[in-house]
Amino acid sequence: MYAASKHAVEGLTKSAALEGAAAGVRVNAISPGPIDTGMLDRFTGSAERKAAFAAGVPAKRLGRPEEIADAIVYLGSGKASYVTGQIIGANGGKTAAGYRPVQYIPRSDVDMSLLQRTDRTTYCPYKGDSAHYSVPAGGGRSVNAVWTYEAPYAAVAAIKHHLAFYPDRVDTIEERAEARDASATVRSSFNFLTLDRLLS
């Protein structure tokens, strides 16, 4: 629901902006990135996790509440008189980083013997702690190419028992359906992983 509500705000902002534009009413929204607030402290749970989260921001730091306030003041001022229907990302460059979507694949569809667990762990304040795997046949490019949330937060419990692949560490992720069988193939350098699934 948290992510869905964010998308709803974006749709509402654009719709209201179109309705009010002719009357001179401007409607915009701010889409903040990681901001150094009590909410983020609760999400991260520790100074180490908070620092790791900040390291994932291109600006290499967390935003400050006053920086969001400055963006709001700008949008409410005459200097933004021609700005409407916009979602302003105040996020230290996270939007520009262009993170690509990933596909979560059920572990039961993966030949786990082709993967090798590593010591790498990462933390996401929205999903929890992740474990990583490498694809040995893929060489150096496929080190820590796979991650999984073994005990995700309740809000994203559906990703438990699933694996995801970094898009830049595999060549393709394909899903093919033939009659009642679907086959998703993840191809890494010098390697093919066939993930077979029986459709209902």
C-alpha positions as CSV (number, residue, x, y, z in Angstrom):
1,M,0.0,0.0,0.0
2,Y,2.9,2.4,0.7
3,A,4.2,2.2,-2.9
4,A,0.7,2.2,-4.3
5,S,-0.2,5.4,-2.5
6,K,2.8,7.2,-4.0
7,H,1.7,6.3,-7.5
8,A,-1.8,7.5,-6.6
9,V,-0.4,10.9,-5.5
10,E,1.4,11.2,-8.9
11,G,-1.8,10.5,-10.8
12,L,-3.9,12.8,-8.7
13,T,-1.3,15.6,-9.1
14,K,-1.3,15.4,-12.9
15,S,-5.1,15.0,-13.2
16,A,-5.8,18.0,-10.9
17,A,-3.1,20.1,-12.7
18,L,-4.9,19.6,-16.0
19,E,-8.3,20.4,-14.5
20,G,-7.0,23.6,-12.9
21,A,-4.6,24.9,-15.5
22,A,-7.0,27.1,-17.5
23,A,-8.1,28.8,-14.2
24,G,-4.5,29.5,-13.3
25,V,-4.4,26.9,-10.5
26,R,-1.1,25.1,-10.4
27,V,-0.7,21.6,-8.9
28,N,2.7,20.0,-8.3
29,A,4.1,17.4,-5.9
30,I,7.5,16.7,-4.3
31,S,8.9,13.2,-4.5
32,P,11.6,13.1,-1.8
33,G,14.4,10.6,-1.7
34,P,15.9,9.3,1.5
35,I,15.6,12.2,4.0
36,D,17.3,12.2,7.4
37,T,14.2,11.9,9.6
38,G,12.9,9.8,12.4
39,M,11.0,7.7,9.9
40,L,14.2,6.7,8.2
41,D,15.8,6.0,11.6
42,R,13.0,3.5,12.3
43,F,13.3,1.9,8.8
44,T,17.1,1.5,9.0
45,G,17.3,0.5,12.7
46,S,21.0,1.2,13.1
47,A,23.6,3.8,12.3
48,E,25.5,1.3,10.1
49,R,22.4,0.5,8.0
50,K,21.6,4.1,7.7
51,A,25.1,4.9,6.4
52,A,24.8,2.0,3.9
53,F,21.5,3.4,2.7
54,A,23.0,6.9,2.2
55,A,25.9,5.3,0.2
56,G,23.3,4.1,-2.3
57,V,22.3,7.7,-3.1
58,P,24.4,9.2,-6.0
59,A,24.9,12.4,-3.9
60,K,26.4,10.0,-1.2
61,R,24.4,11.6,1.5
62,L,20.9,11.8,2.9
63,G,18.6,14.8,2.2
64,R,17.7,17.3,4.9
65,P,14.0,18.2,5.7
66,E,14.8,21.9,5.0
67,E,15.8,20.9,1.4
68,I,12.4,19.5,0.8
69,A,10.9,22.7,2.3
70,D,13.0,24.8,0.0
71,A,11.5,22.9,-3.0
72,I,8.0,23.5,-1.7
73,V,8.7,27.2,-1.3
74,Y,9.9,27.4,-4.9
75,L,6.8,25.7,-6.3
76,G,4.6,28.0,-4.3
77,S,6.4,31.1,-5.5
78,G,5.9,33.2,-8.6
79,K,9.2,31.9,-9.8
80,A,7.4,28.6,-10.6
81,S,4.4,30.4,-12.2
82,Y,4.6,28.2,-15.4
83,V,5.2,24.9,-13.6
84,T,2.2,22.7,-13.1
85,G,1.5,18.9,-13.2
86,Q,5.1,18.1,-12.2
87,I,6.5,15.6,-9.8
88,I,9.7,17.2,-8.6
89,G,12.3,14.6,-7.5
90,A,14.4,15.9,-4.6
91,N,16.4,12.7,-4.1
92,G,20.1,13.3,-4.5
93,G,20.1,11.9,-8.0
94,K,18.3,8.6,-7.5
95,T,15.9,9.4,-10.4
96,A,18.8,10.1,-12.7
97,A,20.5,6.9,-11.8
98,G,17.7,5.1,-13.7
99,Y,17.4,1.9,-11.7
100,R,16.0,-0.8,-14.0
101,P,13.1,-3.0,-12.9
102,V,13.9,-6.5,-11.9
103,Q,12.0,-9.8,-12.0
104,Y,11.6,-11.8,-8.9
105,I,11.7,-15.5,-9.8
106,P,10.5,-18.3,-7.4
107,R,13.5,-20.2,-5.9
108,S,11.6,-23.4,-6.8
109,D,12.1,-22.6,-10.5
110,V,15.9,-22.2,-10.2
111,D,18.5,-24.9,-10.2
112,M,20.3,-23.7,-7.1
113,S,23.2,-26.0,-7.8
114,L,24.3,-23.5,-10.5
115,L,24.5,-20.7,-7.9
116,Q,27.0,-20.1,-5.1
117,R,26.2,-18.3,-1.9
118,T,28.5,-15.5,-1.0
119,D,29.2,-13.5,2.2
120,R,27.7,-10.3,0.8
121,T,24.6,-8.9,2.5
122,T,22.8,-5.6,1.9
123,Y,20.0,-3.8,3.6
124,C,16.9,-2.1,2.2
125,P,14.7,-0.1,4.6
126,Y,11.6,-1.1,2.7
127,K,12.3,-4.8,2.3
128,G,14.9,-5.9,4.9
129,D,18.2,-7.8,4.7
130,S,19.2,-9.5,1.5
131,A,21.6,-12.4,0.8
132,H,23.6,-12.8,-2.4
133,Y,24.7,-15.5,-4.8
134,S,27.2,-15.7,-7.6
135,V,26.9,-17.6,-10.9
136,P,30.3,-19.3,-11.1
137,A,30.0,-20.2,-14.8
138,G,29.5,-16.5,-15.5
139,G,33.0,-15.5,-14.3
140,G,33.8,-12.2,-12.6
141,R,30.9,-10.4,-14.2
142,S,28.4,-12.6,-12.4
143,V,29.8,-12.3,-8.9
144,N,26.9,-11.4,-6.5
145,A,24.6,-11.3,-9.5
146,V,21.7,-12.7,-7.6
147,W,20.0,-11.6,-4.4
148,T,17.1,-12.8,-2.2
149,Y,15.2,-11.6,0.8
150,E,14.8,-14.6,3.0
151,A,12.9,-12.8,5.8
152,P,11.4,-9.7,4.1
153,Y,9.2,-7.2,5.9
154,A,5.5,-8.0,6.1
155,A,4.6,-5.4,3.5
156,V,6.6,-7.2,0.8
157,A,6.2,-10.8,2.1
158,A,5.4,-12.0,-1.4
159,I,9.1,-11.8,-2.4
160,K,10.1,-14.4,0.1
161,H,11.5,-17.6,-1.5
162,H,12.2,-15.6,-4.7
163,L,15.5,-14.6,-6.4
164,A,16.3,-11.5,-8.4
165,F,19.1,-10.9,-10.9
166,Y,21.1,-7.7,-11.4
167,P,20.2,-6.7,-15.0
168,D,23.8,-5.6,-15.7
169,R,25.2,-8.9,-14.6
170,V,23.1,-11.2,-16.9
171,D,22.5,-10.8,-20.6
172,T,18.8,-11.6,-20.8
173,I,15.8,-12.7,-18.7
174,E,13.2,-14.3,-20.9
175,E,10.0,-16.1,-20.3
176,R,8.6,-18.5,-22.9
177,A,5.3,-20.3,-22.9
178,E,4.8,-23.5,-24.8
179,A,1.5,-25.3,-24.2
180,R,1.3,-25.7,-20.5
181,D,5.0,-25.2,-19.9
182,A,6.7,-21.8,-19.4
183,S,10.5,-21.5,-19.4
184,A,12.3,-18.4,-18.1
185,T,15.9,-18.4,-19.1
186,V,18.5,-16.2,-17.4
187,R,21.6,-16.1,-19.6
188,S,24.9,-15.0,-18.1
189,S,28.3,-15.0,-19.7
190,F,29.1,-18.5,-20.9
191,N,26.1,-19.8,-18.9
192,F,22.4,-20.6,-19.3
193,L,20.1,-21.0,-16.3
194,T,16.8,-22.6,-17.2
195,L,13.9,-21.9,-14.8
196,D,11.0,-24.2,-15.6
197,R,7.5,-23.4,-14.4
198,L,4.3,-25.4,-14.8
199,L,1.4,-23.0,-15.6
200,S,-2.0,-23.6,-14.0
